[in-house]
Amino acid sequence: MKNLHTDPRENTPVKHTVTPSDLQQIQQRRIEAHADRQTMSDLNLLRAFKLGEALRESWE
């Protein structure tokens, strides 16, 4: 609902821009999230390898 005030700036859309510090924080979170995903992937691969070795040994 629009105001009936005569001030034209009161009804204008507000533009929210990303500040450089906000952009840096977003990028840092993305970098950390990627590192966490890579670590989890590496750990899962290691677990799978060890499980494969354990199964191979149990068959022998």
PDB file of N, CA, C and O in Angstrom:
ATOM      1  N   MET A   1       0.846  -1.165   0.000  1.00  0.00           N
ATOM      2  CA  MET A   1       0.000   0.000   0.000  1.00  0.00           C
ATOM      3  C   MET A   1       0.896   1.234   0.000  1.00  0.00           C
ATOM      4  O   MET A   1       1.870   1.318   0.748  1.00  0.00           O
ATOM      5  N   LYS A   2       0.554   2.155  -0.828  1.00  0.00           N
ATOM      6  CA  LYS A   2       1.381   3.336  -0.994  1.00  0.00           C
ATOM      7  C   LYS A   2       0.949   4.435  -0.029  1.00  0.00           C
ATOM      8  O   LYS A   2      -0.237   4.631   0.235  1.00  0.00           O
ATOM      9  N   ASN A   3       1.938   5.134   0.481  1.00  0.00           N
ATOM     10  CA  ASN A   3       1.627   6.294   1.318  1.00  0.00           C
ATOM     11  C   ASN A   3       1.108   7.431   0.457  1.00  0.00           C
ATOM     12  O   ASN A   3       1.431   7.536  -0.726  1.00  0.00           O
ATOM     13  N   LEU A   4       0.325   8.249   1.051  1.00  0.00           N
ATOM     14  CA  LEU A   4      -0.171   9.409   0.328  1.00  0.00           C
ATOM     15  C   LEU A   4       0.621  10.668   0.666  1.00  0.00           C
ATOM     16  O   LEU A   4       0.197  11.785   0.372  1.00  0.00           O
ATOM     17  N   HIS A   5       1.764  10.467   1.281  1.00  0.00           N
ATOM     18  CA  HIS A   5       2.604  11.607   1.609  1.00  0.00           C
ATOM     19  C   HIS A   5       3.169  12.211   0.335  1.00  0.00           C
ATOM     20  O   HIS A   5       3.275  11.542  -0.693  1.00  0.00           O
ATOM     21  N   THR A   6       3.520  13.457   0.417  1.00  0.00           N
ATOM     22  CA  THR A   6       4.027  14.143  -0.769  1.00  0.00           C
ATOM     23  C   THR A   6       5.527  13.979  -0.961  1.00  0.00           C
ATOM     24  O   THR A   6       6.075  14.406  -1.977  1.00  0.00           O
ATOM     25  N   ASP A   7       6.194  13.360   0.012  1.00  0.00           N
ATOM     26  CA  ASP A   7       7.636  13.162  -0.112  1.00  0.00           C
ATOM     27  C   ASP A   7       7.904  12.012  -1.092  1.00  0.00           C
ATOM     28  O   ASP A   7       7.569  10.868  -0.787  1.00  0.00           O
ATOM     29  N   PRO A   8       8.496  12.285  -2.253  1.00  0.00           N
ATOM     30  CA  PRO A   8       8.695  11.219  -3.242  1.00  0.00           C
ATOM     31  C   PRO A   8       9.731  10.185  -2.820  1.00  0.00           C
ATOM     32  O   PRO A   8       9.697   9.055  -3.309  1.00  0.00           O
ATOM     33  N   ARG A   9      10.646  10.536  -1.931  1.00  0.00           N
ATOM     34  CA  ARG A   9      11.683   9.595  -1.513  1.00  0.00           C
ATOM     35  C   ARG A   9      11.151   8.568  -0.532  1.00  0.00           C
ATOM     36  O   ARG A   9      11.762   7.516  -0.346  1.00  0.00           O
ATOM     37  N   GLU A  10      10.032   8.854   0.092  1.00  0.00           N
ATOM     38  CA  GLU A  10       9.511   7.940   1.097  1.00  0.00           C
ATOM     39  C   GLU A  10       8.998   6.644   0.473  1.00  0.00           C
ATOM     40  O   GLU A  10       9.046   5.586   1.101  1.00  0.00           O
ATOM     41  N   ASN A  11       8.513   6.729  -0.746  1.00  0.00           N
ATOM     42  CA  ASN A  11       7.935   5.563  -1.396  1.00  0.00           C
ATOM     43  C   ASN A  11       8.865   4.892  -2.398  1.00  0.00           C
ATOM     44  O   ASN A  11       8.456   3.945  -3.070  1.00  0.00           O
ATOM     45  N   THR A  12      10.089   5.351  -2.513  1.00  0.00           N
ATOM     46  CA  THR A  12      10.999   4.754  -3.481  1.00  0.00           C
ATOM     47  C   THR A  12      11.522   3.423  -2.958  1.00  0.00           C
ATOM     48  O   THR A  12      11.627   3.234  -1.746  1.00  0.00           O
ATOM     49  N   PRO A  13      11.850   2.507  -3.848  1.00  0.00           N
ATOM     50  CA  PRO A  13      12.422   1.229  -3.410  1.00  0.00           C
ATOM     51  C   PRO A  13      13.784   1.446  -2.761  1.00  0.00           C
ATOM     52  O   PRO A  13      14.531   2.350  -3.136  1.00  0.00           O
ATOM     53  N   VAL A  14      14.084   0.618  -1.803  1.00  0.00           N
ATOM     54  CA  VAL A  14      15.362   0.702  -1.108  1.00  0.00           C
ATOM     55  C   VAL A  14      16.303  -0.319  -1.727  1.00  0.00           C
ATOM     56  O   VAL A  14      15.969  -1.501  -1.814  1.00  0.00           O
ATOM     57  N   LYS A  15      17.457   0.122  -2.150  1.00  0.00           N
ATOM     58  CA  LYS A  15      18.441  -0.767  -2.750  1.00  0.00           C
ATOM     59  C   LYS A  15      19.468  -1.135  -1.683  1.00  0.00           C
ATOM     60  O   LYS A  15      20.113  -0.269  -1.091  1.00  0.00           O
ATOM     61  N   HIS A  16      19.601  -2.426  -1.454  1.00  0.00           N
ATOM     62  CA  HIS A  16      20.575  -2.914  -0.479  1.00  0.00           C
ATOM     63  C   HIS A  16      21.783  -3.438  -1.243  1.00  0.00           C
ATOM     64  O   HIS A  16      21.694  -4.452  -1.936  1.00  0.00           O
ATOM     65  N   THR A  17      22.884  -2.763  -1.118  1.00  0.00           N
ATOM     66  CA  THR A  17      24.089  -3.190  -1.820  1.00  0.00           C
ATOM     67  C   THR A  17      24.984  -3.976  -0.872  1.00  0.00           C
ATOM     68  O   THR A  17      24.910  -3.839   0.349  1.00  0.00           O
ATOM     69  N   VAL A  18      25.812  -4.785  -1.462  1.00  0.00           N
ATOM     70  CA  VAL A  18      26.759  -5.581  -0.693  1.00  0.00           C
ATOM     71  C   VAL A  18      28.017  -4.746  -0.504  1.00  0.00           C
ATOM     72  O   VAL A  18      28.609  -4.264  -1.469  1.00  0.00           O
ATOM     73  N   THR A  19      28.410  -4.585   0.738  1.00  0.00           N
ATOM     74  CA  THR A  19      29.626  -3.827   1.009  1.00  0.00           C
ATOM     75  C   THR A  19      30.840  -4.719   0.759  1.00  0.00           C
ATOM     76  O   THR A  19      30.707  -5.943   0.759  1.00  0.00           O
ATOM     77  N   PRO A  20      31.998  -4.145   0.550  1.00  0.00           N
ATOM     78  CA  PRO A  20      33.196  -4.966   0.333  1.00  0.00           C
ATOM     79  C   PRO A  20      33.485  -5.922   1.493  1.00  0.00           C
ATOM     80  O   PRO A  20      33.939  -7.044   1.269  1.00  0.00           O
ATOM     81  N   SER A  21      33.227  -5.491   2.719  1.00  0.00           N
ATOM     82  CA  SER A  21      33.471  -6.390   3.851  1.00  0.00           C
ATOM     83  C   SER A  21      32.479  -7.551   3.849  1.00  0.00           C
ATOM     84  O   SER A  21      32.839  -8.676   4.195  1.00  0.00           O
ATOM     85  N   ASP A  22      31.214  -7.277   3.456  1.00  0.00           N
ATOM     86  CA  ASP A  22      30.232  -8.357   3.350  1.00  0.00           C
ATOM     87  C   ASP A  22      30.642  -9.344   2.259  1.00  0.00           C
ATOM     88  O   ASP A  22      30.522 -10.557   2.433  1.00  0.00           O
ATOM     89  N   LEU A  23      31.121  -8.822   1.145  1.00  0.00           N
ATOM     90  CA  LEU A  23      31.558  -9.671   0.047  1.00  0.00           C
ATOM     91  C   LEU A  23      32.734 -10.547   0.471  1.00  0.00           C
ATOM     92  O   LEU A  23      32.805 -11.722   0.110  1.00  0.00           O
ATOM     93  N   GLN A  24      33.641  -9.975   1.227  1.00  0.00           N
ATOM     94  CA  GLN A  24      34.796 -10.730   1.707  1.00  0.00           C
ATOM     95  C   GLN A  24      34.351 -11.838   2.660  1.00  0.00           C
ATOM     96  O   GLN A  24      34.884 -12.947   2.606  1.00  0.00           O
ATOM     97  N   GLN A  25      33.384 -11.554   3.531  1.00  0.00           N
ATOM     98  CA  GLN A  25      32.874 -12.576   4.447  1.00  0.00           C
ATOM     99  C   GLN A  25      32.174 -13.695   3.680  1.00  0.00           C
ATOM    100  O   GLN A  25      32.323 -14.867   4.024  1.00  0.00           O
ATOM    101  N   ILE A  26      31.421 -13.347   2.657  1.00  0.00           N
ATOM    102  CA  ILE A  26      30.737 -14.362   1.851  1.00  0.00           C
ATOM    103  C   ILE A  26      31.764 -15.264   1.164  1.00  0.00           C
ATOM    104  O   ILE A  26      31.624 -16.487   1.159  1.00  0.00           O
ATOM    105  N   GLN A  27      32.783 -14.656   0.593  1.00  0.00           N
ATOM    106  CA  GLN A  27      33.818 -15.429  -0.081  1.00  0.00           C
ATOM    107  C   GLN A  27      34.561 -16.321   0.906  1.00  0.00           C
ATOM    108  O   GLN A  27      34.884 -17.465   0.588  1.00  0.00           O
ATOM    109  N   GLN A  28      34.831 -15.805   2.098  1.00  0.00           N
ATOM    110  CA  GLN A  28      35.538 -16.594   3.102  1.00  0.00           C
ATOM    111  C   GLN A  28      34.695 -17.791   3.533  1.00  0.00           C
ATOM    112  O   GLN A  28      35.223 -18.889   3.710  1.00  0.00           O
ATOM    113  N   ARG A  29      33.377 -17.583   3.704  1.00  0.00           N
ATOM    114  CA  ARG A  29      32.498 -18.702   4.068  1.00  0.00           C
ATOM    115  C   ARG A  29      32.472 -19.753   2.965  1.00  0.00           C
ATOM    116  O   ARG A  29      32.455 -20.951   3.248  1.00  0.00           O
ATOM    117  N   ARG A  30      32.469 -19.309   1.705  1.00  0.00           N
ATOM    118  CA  ARG A  30      32.479 -20.267   0.593  1.00  0.00           C
ATOM    119  C   ARG A  30      33.770 -21.065   0.566  1.00  0.00           C
ATOM    120  O   ARG A  30      33.756 -22.273   0.332  1.00  0.00           O
ATOM    121  N   ILE A  31      34.886 -20.390   0.805  1.00  0.00           N
ATOM    122  CA  ILE A  31      36.186 -21.073   0.824  1.00  0.00           C
ATOM    123  C   ILE A  31      36.226 -22.097   1.949  1.00  0.00           C
ATOM    124  O   ILE A  31      36.678 -23.225   1.752  1.00  0.00           O
ATOM    125  N   GLU A  32      35.755 -21.704   3.128  1.00  0.00           N
ATOM    126  CA  GLU A  32      35.752 -22.629   4.264  1.00  0.00           C
ATOM    127  C   GLU A  32      34.809 -23.799   4.028  1.00  0.00           C
ATOM    128  O   GLU A  32      35.130 -24.932   4.386  1.00  0.00           O
ATOM    129  N   ALA A  33      33.659 -23.542   3.435  1.00  0.00           N
ATOM    130  CA  ALA A  33      32.707 -24.616   3.153  1.00  0.00           C
ATOM    131  C   ALA A  33      33.301 -25.600   2.150  1.00  0.00           C
ATOM    132  O   ALA A  33      33.128 -26.812   2.280  1.00  0.00           O
ATOM    133  N   HIS A  34      34.001 -25.071   1.150  1.00  0.00           N
ATOM    134  CA  HIS A  34      34.642 -25.947   0.168  1.00  0.00           C
ATOM    135  C   HIS A  34      35.715 -26.803   0.835  1.00  0.00           C
ATOM    136  O   HIS A  34      35.819 -27.997   0.555  1.00  0.00           O
ATOM    137  N   ALA A  35      36.505 -26.206   1.709  1.00  0.00           N
ATOM    138  CA  ALA A  35      37.545 -26.957   2.412  1.00  0.00           C
ATOM    139  C   ALA A  35      36.920 -28.041   3.291  1.00  0.00           C
ATOM    140  O   ALA A  35      37.444 -29.152   3.365  1.00  0.00           O
ATOM    141  N   ASP A  36      35.805 -27.729   3.956  1.00  0.00           N
ATOM    142  CA  ASP A  36      35.124 -28.729   4.784  1.00  0.00           C
ATOM    143  C   ASP A  36      34.602 -29.881   3.930  1.00  0.00           C
ATOM    144  O   ASP A  36      34.736 -31.047   4.301  1.00  0.00           O
ATOM    145  N   ARG A  37      34.006 -29.548   2.780  1.00  0.00           N
ATOM    146  CA  ARG A  37      33.494 -30.604   1.895  1.00  0.00           C
ATOM    147  C   ARG A  37      34.638 -31.473   1.379  1.00  0.00           C
ATOM    148  O   ARG A  37      34.499 -32.693   1.291  1.00  0.00           O
ATOM    149  N   GLN A  38      35.750 -30.861   1.044  1.00  0.00           N
ATOM    150  CA  GLN A  38      36.893 -31.623   0.542  1.00  0.00           C
ATOM    151  C   GLN A  38      37.449 -32.538   1.621  1.00  0.00           C
ATOM    152  O   GLN A  38      37.808 -33.682   1.342  1.00  0.00           O
ATOM    153  N   THR A  39      37.522 -32.045   2.847  1.00  0.00           N
ATOM    154  CA  THR A  39      38.001 -32.857   3.956  1.00  0.00           C
ATOM    155  C   THR A  39      37.085 -34.049   4.194  1.00  0.00           C
ATOM    156  O   THR A  39      37.554 -35.171   4.385  1.00  0.00           O
ATOM    157  N   MET A  40      35.779 -33.807   4.181  1.00  0.00           N
ATOM    158  CA  MET A  40      34.829 -34.898   4.382  1.00  0.00           C
ATOM    159  C   MET A  40      34.938 -35.917   3.246  1.00  0.00           C
ATOM    160  O   MET A  40      34.852 -37.122   3.484  1.00  0.00           O
ATOM    161  N   SER A  41      35.122 -35.447   2.037  1.00  0.00           N
ATOM    162  CA  SER A  41      35.269 -36.351   0.899  1.00  0.00           C
ATOM    163  C   SER A  41      36.523 -37.215   1.055  1.00  0.00           C
ATOM    164  O   SER A  41      36.488 -38.421   0.811  1.00  0.00           O
ATOM    165  N   ASP A  42      37.616 -36.596   1.458  1.00  0.00           N
ATOM    166  CA  ASP A  42      38.858 -37.340   1.657  1.00  0.00           C
ATOM    167  C   ASP A  42      38.711 -38.372   2.771  1.00  0.00           C
ATOM    168  O   ASP A  42      39.193 -39.497   2.642  1.00  0.00           O
ATOM    169  N   LEU A  43      38.050 -37.995   3.860  1.00  0.00           N
ATOM    170  CA  LEU A  43      37.847 -38.937   4.960  1.00  0.00           C
ATOM    171  C   LEU A  43      36.966 -40.105   4.529  1.00  0.00           C
ATOM    172  O   LEU A  43      37.233 -41.251   4.892  1.00  0.00           O
ATOM    173  N   ASN A  44      35.910 -39.819   3.753  1.00  0.00           N
ATOM    174  CA  ASN A  44      35.051 -40.898   3.275  1.00  0.00           C
ATOM    175  C   ASN A  44      35.808 -41.841   2.353  1.00  0.00           C
ATOM    176  O   ASN A  44      35.607 -43.054   2.409  1.00  0.00           O
ATOM    177  N   LEU A  45      36.663 -41.307   1.520  1.00  0.00           N
ATOM    178  CA  LEU A  45      37.473 -42.141   0.642  1.00  0.00           C
ATOM    179  C   LEU A  45      38.418 -43.021   1.448  1.00  0.00           C
ATOM    180  O   LEU A  45      38.585 -44.201   1.140  1.00  0.00           O
ATOM    181  N   LEU A  46      39.031 -42.457   2.470  1.00  0.00           N
ATOM    182  CA  LEU A  46      39.934 -43.227   3.327  1.00  0.00           C
ATOM    183  C   LEU A  46      39.177 -44.332   4.063  1.00  0.00           C
ATOM    184  O   LEU A  46      39.662 -45.458   4.173  1.00  0.00           O
ATOM    185  N   ARG A  47      37.980 -44.002   4.567  1.00  0.00           N
ATOM    186  CA  ARG A  47      37.171 -45.020   5.255  1.00  0.00           C
ATOM    187  C   ARG A  47      36.798 -46.149   4.296  1.00  0.00           C
ATOM    188  O   ARG A  47      36.854 -47.322   4.664  1.00  0.00           O
ATOM    189  N   ALA A  48      36.423 -45.803   3.088  1.00  0.00           N
ATOM    190  CA  ALA A  48      36.052 -46.818   2.106  1.00  0.00           C
ATOM    191  C   ALA A  48      37.247 -47.701   1.774  1.00  0.00           C
ATOM    192  O   ALA A  48      37.101 -48.915   1.633  1.00  0.00           O
ATOM    193  N   PHE A  49      38.412 -47.110   1.650  1.00  0.00           N
ATOM    194  CA  PHE A  49      39.616 -47.880   1.369  1.00  0.00           C
ATOM    195  C   PHE A  49      39.927 -48.840   2.507  1.00  0.00           C
ATOM    196  O   PHE A  49      40.246 -50.005   2.271  1.00  0.00           O
ATOM    197  N   LYS A  50      39.833 -48.351   3.746  1.00  0.00           N
ATOM    198  CA  LYS A  50      40.103 -49.214   4.901  1.00  0.00           C
ATOM    199  C   LYS A  50      39.054 -50.307   5.024  1.00  0.00           C
ATOM    200  O   LYS A  50      39.382 -51.432   5.402  1.00  0.00           O
ATOM    201  N   LEU A  51      37.809 -50.001   4.716  1.00  0.00           N
ATOM    202  CA  LEU A  51      36.759 -51.008   4.753  1.00  0.00           C
ATOM    203  C   LEU A  51      37.026 -52.077   3.702  1.00  0.00           C
ATOM    204  O   LEU A  51      36.857 -53.267   3.966  1.00  0.00           O
ATOM    205  N   GLY A  52      37.440 -51.657   2.522  1.00  0.00           N
ATOM    206  CA  GLY A  52      37.783 -52.619   1.471  1.00  0.00           C
ATOM    207  C   GLY A  52      38.921 -53.529   1.894  1.00  0.00           C
ATOM    208  O   GLY A  52      38.873 -54.735   1.651  1.00  0.00           O
ATOM    209  N   GLU A  53      39.948 -52.966   2.525  1.00  0.00           N
ATOM    210  CA  GLU A  53      41.055 -53.781   3.021  1.00  0.00           C
ATOM    211  C   GLU A  53      40.582 -54.753   4.080  1.00  0.00           C
ATOM    212  O   GLU A  53      40.976 -55.919   4.070  1.00  0.00           O
ATOM    213  N   ALA A  54      39.744 -54.292   4.996  1.00  0.00           N
ATOM    214  CA  ALA A  54      39.250 -55.169   6.062  1.00  0.00           C
ATOM    215  C   ALA A  54      38.413 -56.300   5.477  1.00  0.00           C
ATOM    216  O   ALA A  54      38.523 -57.442   5.925  1.00  0.00           O
ATOM    217  N   LEU A  55      37.588 -56.005   4.495  1.00  0.00           N
ATOM    218  CA  LEU A  55      36.787 -57.059   3.868  1.00  0.00           C
ATOM    219  C   LEU A  55      37.653 -58.049   3.115  1.00  0.00           C
ATOM    220  O   LEU A  55      37.405 -59.254   3.143  1.00  0.00           O
ATOM    221  N   ARG A  56      38.688 -57.527   2.431  1.00  0.00           N
ATOM    222  CA  ARG A  56      39.594 -58.422   1.718  1.00  0.00           C
ATOM    223  C   ARG A  56      40.312 -59.348   2.686  1.00  0.00           C
ATOM    224  O   ARG A  56      40.485 -60.532   2.399  1.00  0.00           O
ATOM    225  N   GLU A  57      40.735 -58.816   3.836  1.00  0.00           N
ATOM    226  CA  GLU A  57      41.416 -59.636   4.835  1.00  0.00           C
ATOM    227  C   GLU A  57      40.470 -60.672   5.451  1.00  0.00           C
ATOM    228  O   GLU A  57      40.881 -61.790   5.764  1.00  0.00           O
ATOM    229  N   SER A  58      39.203 -60.290   5.622  1.00  0.00           N
ATOM    230  CA  SER A  58      38.263 -61.230   6.229  1.00  0.00           C
ATOM    231  C   SER A  58      37.950 -62.379   5.283  1.00  0.00           C
ATOM    232  O   SER A  58      37.594 -63.465   5.740  1.00  0.00           O
ATOM    233  N   TRP A  59      38.072 -62.170   3.985  1.00  0.00           N
ATOM    234  CA  TRP A  59      37.827 -63.253   3.038  1.00  0.00           C
ATOM    235  C   TRP A  59      38.996 -64.225   2.978  1.00  0.00           C
ATOM    236  O   TRP A  59      38.823 -65.378   2.581  1.00  0.00           O
ATOM    237  N   GLU A  60      40.153 -63.784   3.358  1.00  0.00           N
ATOM    238  CA  GLU A  60      41.358 -64.648   3.284  1.00  0.00           C
ATOM    239  C   GLU A  60      41.423 -65.606   4.437  1.00  0.00           C
ATOM    240  O   GLU A  60      42.362 -66.398   4.530  1.00  0.00           O
TER     241      GLU A  60
END
